[in-house]
């Protein structure tokens, strides 16, 4: 059985997107689909407002375990996906700074690599415990998503492969 590279990481370090891609590709890969989330300087959610910076927090052991679950789900759904990177920054981050990086590598672009990367970011937002506080001229606000994970989603060891 071939083992492919998987990176699941919570970090305070700046994201080196090129290095992350190098870590997940093999000589057989011809495609990498990536998503990078950035801090917005202007948010259009509710009433548009400026953002000076965001503060991200996470419980690292649980967040990385859930990221691994997302990577496992990607591989279970798309057997053509080889390397996977799922990385989330925490700490104080300013506008135009990458906050999250999802990448999936595959032998060819026509092997659902785009769908797999999209699934990765959507699923990360659903189940990975990362919290975001928005700080701007109007004050501070914790930004909540609308998804609440089920008991099975928060306990990956209960999901049968």
C-alpha positions as CSV (number, residue, x, y, z in Angstrom):
1,X,0.0,0.0,0.0
2,X,1.3,3.4,-0.9
3,X,1.5,6.0,1.8
4,X,0.8,9.6,0.8
5,X,1.9,12.7,2.7
6,X,-0.6,14.3,5.0
7,X,-0.1,17.6,6.9
8,X,-2.6,18.6,9.6
9,X,-1.3,21.5,11.6
10,X,-2.3,24.3,13.9
11,X,0.5,26.9,13.9
12,X,1.3,30.5,15.0
13,X,4.0,30.5,12.2
14,X,3.6,32.3,8.9
15,X,2.3,29.9,6.2
16,X,4.9,29.1,3.5
17,X,2.5,28.0,0.8
18,X,5.2,26.8,-1.6
19,X,6.9,24.7,1.1
20,X,3.6,23.1,2.1
21,X,2.9,22.2,-1.5
22,X,6.4,20.7,-1.8
23,X,5.7,18.5,1.3
24,X,2.6,16.9,-0.2
25,X,3.4,16.3,-3.8
26,X,5.1,13.3,-5.3
27,X,6.7,12.9,-8.7
28,X,3.5,11.2,-9.9
29,X,1.4,14.3,-9.2
30,X,0.3,16.6,-12.0
31,X,-2.2,18.7,-10.1
32,X,-2.6,20.5,-6.8
33,X,-5.8,22.3,-6.0
34,X,-5.4,24.9,-3.2
35,X,-7.5,27.2,-1.1
36,X,-6.1,29.9,1.0
37,X,-8.3,32.0,3.3
38,X,-7.1,35.6,4.1
39,X,-8.0,38.1,6.7
40,X,-10.3,40.7,5.2
41,X,-9.8,44.4,5.9
42,X,-13.4,45.1,5.2
43,X,-16.1,42.6,6.2
44,X,-19.5,42.7,4.4
45,X,-21.2,40.3,6.9
46,X,-24.2,42.0,8.4
47,X,-23.4,45.8,8.3
48,X,-20.1,46.3,6.4
49,X,-17.3,47.2,8.7
50,X,-13.5,47.5,8.9
51,X,-11.3,44.9,10.6
52,X,-8.0,45.9,12.1
53,X,-7.0,42.3,12.9
54,X,-8.3,38.9,13.8
55,X,-7.3,36.7,16.8
56,X,-7.6,33.0,16.2
57,X,-7.6,30.4,19.0
58,X,-7.8,26.7,19.0
59,X,-7.4,23.7,21.3
60,X,-4.6,22.2,19.3
61,X,-4.8,18.5,20.1
62,X,-8.5,18.4,19.3
63,X,-8.3,20.6,16.3
64,X,-5.5,18.6,14.7
65,X,-7.4,15.4,15.4
66,X,-10.4,16.8,13.6
67,X,-8.2,17.9,10.7
68,X,-6.9,14.4,10.4
69,X,-10.5,13.2,10.3
70,X,-11.2,15.7,7.4
71,X,-8.1,14.3,5.5
72,X,-9.3,10.7,6.1
73,X,-12.8,11.7,4.8
74,X,-11.2,13.2,1.7
75,X,-9.2,10.0,1.0
76,X,-12.3,7.9,1.7
77,X,-14.4,9.8,-0.8
78,X,-11.8,10.5,-3.5
79,X,-9.3,7.6,-4.0
80,X,-7.3,9.7,-6.5
81,X,-6.2,12.2,-3.9
82,X,-2.6,11.7,-2.9
83,X,-1.1,14.5,-0.7
84,X,-3.2,16.6,1.6
85,X,-2.4,19.7,3.6
86,X,-4.8,21.2,6.1
87,X,-3.2,24.1,8.1
88,X,-4.8,26.7,10.3
89,X,-2.9,29.7,11.7
90,X,-3.7,31.0,15.2
91,X,-2.8,34.2,17.0
92,X,-3.1,37.8,15.9
93,X,-3.4,38.1,12.1
94,X,-3.7,41.3,10.0
95,X,-5.6,42.0,6.7
96,X,-4.3,40.1,3.6
97,X,-2.5,37.5,5.8
98,X,-3.2,33.8,5.0
99,X,-5.1,32.2,7.8
100,X,-5.9,28.8,6.5
101,X,-4.5,26.6,3.7
102,X,-6.1,23.5,2.2
103,X,-4.3,21.6,-0.6
104,X,-5.0,18.3,-2.4
105,X,-2.6,16.7,-4.8
106,X,-3.5,14.3,-7.5
107,X,-2.1,12.8,-10.7
108,X,-4.3,14.9,-12.9
109,X,-6.8,17.9,-12.6
110,X,-9.6,15.7,-13.9
111,X,-9.6,13.5,-10.8
112,X,-11.9,15.5,-8.6
113,X,-8.9,17.4,-7.0
114,X,-10.9,20.7,-7.0
115,X,-13.9,19.1,-5.3
116,X,-11.7,17.4,-2.7
117,X,-10.0,20.8,-1.8
118,X,-13.4,22.5,-1.6
119,X,-14.7,19.7,0.7
120,X,-11.6,20.2,2.9
121,X,-12.2,23.8,3.6
122,X,-16.0,23.4,4.0
123,X,-15.5,20.5,6.4
124,X,-12.8,22.3,8.4
125,X,-15.3,25.1,8.9
126,X,-17.9,22.6,10.1
127,X,-16.0,20.5,12.6
128,X,-12.6,21.8,13.5
129,X,-12.7,23.8,16.8
130,X,-11.1,27.1,15.8
131,X,-12.4,30.4,17.3
132,X,-12.1,33.8,15.7
133,X,-12.3,37.2,17.3
134,X,-12.7,40.2,15.1
135,X,-11.1,43.5,16.2
136,X,-11.9,46.8,14.5
137,X,-12.7,50.4,15.1
138,X,-16.1,49.4,16.4
139,X,-14.8,47.1,19.1
140,X,-14.3,43.3,19.5
141,X,-16.6,40.5,18.4
142,X,-16.4,36.8,18.5
143,X,-17.4,35.5,15.1
144,X,-19.6,32.4,15.2
145,X,-20.4,30.0,12.5
146,X,-23.8,28.5,12.2
147,X,-22.8,24.9,12.3
148,X,-22.9,22.7,15.4
149,X,-21.1,19.3,15.0
150,X,-22.9,16.1,16.0
151,X,-21.5,13.8,18.7
152,X,-20.0,11.5,16.0
153,X,-18.2,14.4,14.3
154,X,-16.5,15.5,17.5
155,X,-15.5,11.9,18.3
156,X,-13.6,10.6,15.2
157,X,-12.6,7.4,17.0
158,X,-16.3,6.4,16.8
159,X,-16.5,6.6,13.0
160,X,-15.8,3.3,11.3
161,X,-13.6,3.5,8.2
